[in-house]
Amino acid sequence: MGFDWKEILTIGMVLFAVIDIVGTIPIIVDLRTKVGHIQSEKASVVAGVIMITFLFVGEEILKLMGVDVKSFAVAGSFVLFFLALEMILGITLYKDEEPSTASIVPLAFPLIAGAGTMTTLLSLRAQYQTINIVIAILINIVIVYIVLKSSSKIEKALGKNGLGVIRKVFGVILLAIAVKLFAGNVKGLFV
């Protein structure tokens, strides 16, 4: 109970796959072209604050609506499943409006700390220690910041095909996570 590097690594990999910051580099580059400079620090901090806040008050919000964490985790597994399909198949099931600014919206929310991330956080909270989730969030925010700062260099280094391969690999990992979340929580609905 408490601090556990194995849990932190597992949670960190799940969040990394869901946030998919490497897979969103083409979107980030496109946003830079459309709106100019993106404040990487501001976007990272805001995304981190949103994720940590939702981790602590998300369950209370659900209780107000009469939804338990296991039901939310099962619903979240479906969201992750469809996000994984988008990544693997290269299709868009959910499309947001075109942004006019990019520092907070759509970069911090919903690209980094979006519906999939929120769902994942509450699903993870049902299985792991909160301290390990917070540490994994902070590690991911550092990675997000580094990627945002060097997105054009990463895009040039990996190329379009390299980014596509990484996106598909993380899509398969995310699909497996969705199945595990579903299997781990669906039994609790019928007890």
C-alpha positions in Angstrom: 0.0 0.0 0.0 1.5 3.3 -1.0 4.5 4.2 -3.2 5.2 1.5 -5.7 7.5 1.9 -8.8 5.9 -1.0 -10.6 2.4 0.7 -10.3 3.9 4.1 -11.3 5.4 2.5 -14.4 2.2 0.7 -15.3 0.0 3.8 -14.7 2.6 6.0 -16.5 2.5 3.8 -19.6 -1.3 3.7 -19.6 -1.5 7.5 -19.4 1.2 7.9 -22.0 -0.8 5.7 -24.4 -4.0 7.6 -23.7 -2.5 11.1 -23.9 -0.7 10.0 -27.1 1.4 13.1 -27.1 3.8 11.6 -29.7 0.8 10.7 -31.9 -0.5 14.3 -31.7 2.7 15.9 -33.0 1.1 16.4 -36.4 -1.8 18.2 -34.7 0.6 20.3 -32.6 2.6 21.3 -35.7 -0.6 22.2 -37.5 -1.7 24.3 -34.5 1.7 26.1 -34.5 1.2 26.9 -38.2 -2.3 28.2 -37.7 -2.0 30.2 -34.4 1.7 30.8 -34.1 3.6 30.2 -30.9 2.2 27.7 -28.4 3.1 28.2 -24.8 4.4 24.7 -23.9 4.8 25.6 -20.2 1.3 26.9 -19.8 -0.3 24.0 -21.7 1.6 21.4 -19.6 0.8 23.0 -16.3 -2.9 23.5 -17.1 -3.2 19.9 -18.3 -1.5 18.6 -15.1 -3.8 20.7 -12.9 -6.9 19.5 -14.8 -5.8 15.8 -14.4 -4.9 16.0 -10.8 -8.1 17.9 -9.9 -10.3 15.5 -11.7 -8.5 12.6 -10.0 -9.5 13.9 -6.6 -13.0 15.4 -7.3 -14.1 13.3 -10.2 -15.5 10.5 -8.0 -17.5 13.1 -6.0 -18.9 14.5 -9.2 -19.9 11.0 -10.2 -21.6 10.4 -6.9 -23.6 13.6 -7.3 -24.9 12.1 -10.6 -25.5 8.7 -9.0 -22.8 6.8 -10.9 -20.3 4.5 -9.2 -16.6 4.2 -10.1 -17.0 0.6 -11.5 -19.7 1.8 -13.9 -17.6 4.7 -15.0 -14.6 2.4 -15.4 -16.6 0.1 -17.7 -17.9 3.1 -19.7 -14.3 4.4 -19.8 -13.2 1.1 -21.2 -15.5 1.7 -24.2 -14.1 5.2 -24.7 -10.5 3.8 -24.6 -11.6 1.0 -27.0 -12.8 3.6 -29.5 -9.7 5.8 -29.0 -7.5 2.7 -29.7 -9.5 2.0 -32.9 -8.9 5.6 -34.0 -5.2 5.2 -33.4 -4.9 1.7 -35.0 -7.1 2.3 -38.0 -6.2 5.9 -38.6 -9.9 7.0 -38.6 -11.6 9.8 -36.7 -14.7 8.8 -34.8 -14.9 12.1 -32.7 -14.2 15.4 -34.4 -13.9 18.7 -32.6 -14.3 22.2 -34.0 -11.3 23.9 -35.5 -9.5 26.0 -32.9 -8.7 29.7 -33.1 -6.2 29.7 -30.2 -4.1 26.8 -29.0 -2.3 27.4 -25.7 -5.1 26.1 -23.4 -7.9 25.0 -25.8 -7.5 22.6 -27.6 -3.9 21.7 -26.5 -4.2 21.4 -22.7 -7.9 20.4 -23.0 -9.0 18.3 -24.7 -5.9 17.1 -26.6 -3.8 16.3 -23.5 -6.3 16.2 -20.6 -9.4 15.1 -22.6 -12.3 12.7 -22.1 -10.2 9.6 -22.6 -7.6 10.8 -20.0 -10.3 11.7 -17.4 -12.0 8.4 -17.9 -8.7 6.6 -17.6 -7.8 8.4 -14.4 -11.0 7.4 -12.6 -10.7 3.9 -14.0 -7.1 3.7 -12.7 -8.2 5.1 -9.3 -10.4 2.0 -8.9 -7.3 -0.2 -9.2 -4.2 1.7 -8.0 -3.0 3.9 -5.2 -3.7 7.6 -5.6 -0.1 8.6 -4.8 1.2 6.4 -7.6 -1.3 7.9 -10.1 -0.3 11.5 -9.1 3.4 10.6 -9.6 2.6 9.0 -13.0 0.6 12.2 -14.0 3.6 14.4 -13.1 6.0 12.2 -15.1 3.7 12.3 -18.1 3.3 16.1 -17.8 7.2 16.4 -17.9 7.2 14.2 -21.0 4.3 16.3 -22.6 6.3 19.5 -21.9 9.5 18.0 -23.5 7.5 16.8 -26.6 5.7 20.2 -27.0 9.0 22.0 -26.8 10.7 19.8 -29.4 7.7 18.8 -31.5 9.1 20.1 -34.8 12.5 18.3 -34.2 10.7 15.0 -33.3 8.5 15.3 -36.4 11.5 15.8 -38.6 13.4 12.9 -37.0 10.6 10.3 -37.1 9.0 11.4 -40.3 5.3 10.7 -41.2 5.7 7.0 -41.3 7.6 6.8 -38.0 4.8 8.8 -36.3 2.2 6.5 -37.8 4.0 3.3 -36.6 4.3 4.8 -33.0 0.6 5.8 -33.0 -0.5 2.3 -34.1 1.7 0.5 -31.5 0.2 2.7 -28.7 -3.2 2.0 -30.2 -2.8 -1.7 -29.7 -1.5 -1.2 -26.1 -4.5 1.0 -25.4 -6.8 -1.6 -26.8 -5.4 -4.2 -24.5 -5.8 -1.8 -21.6 -9.4 -1.2 -22.5 -10.1 -4.9 -22.5 -8.4 -5.3 -19.1 -10.4 -2.4 -17.6 -13.6 -3.9 -18.9 -12.8 -7.4 -17.6 -11.7 -6.1 -14.2 -14.7 -3.9 -13.5 -17.7 -5.5 -15.3 -18.0 -8.2 -12.7 -18.5 -5.6 -10.0 -21.6 -4.3 -11.7 -23.5 -7.6 -11.2 -22.7 -8.1 -7.5 
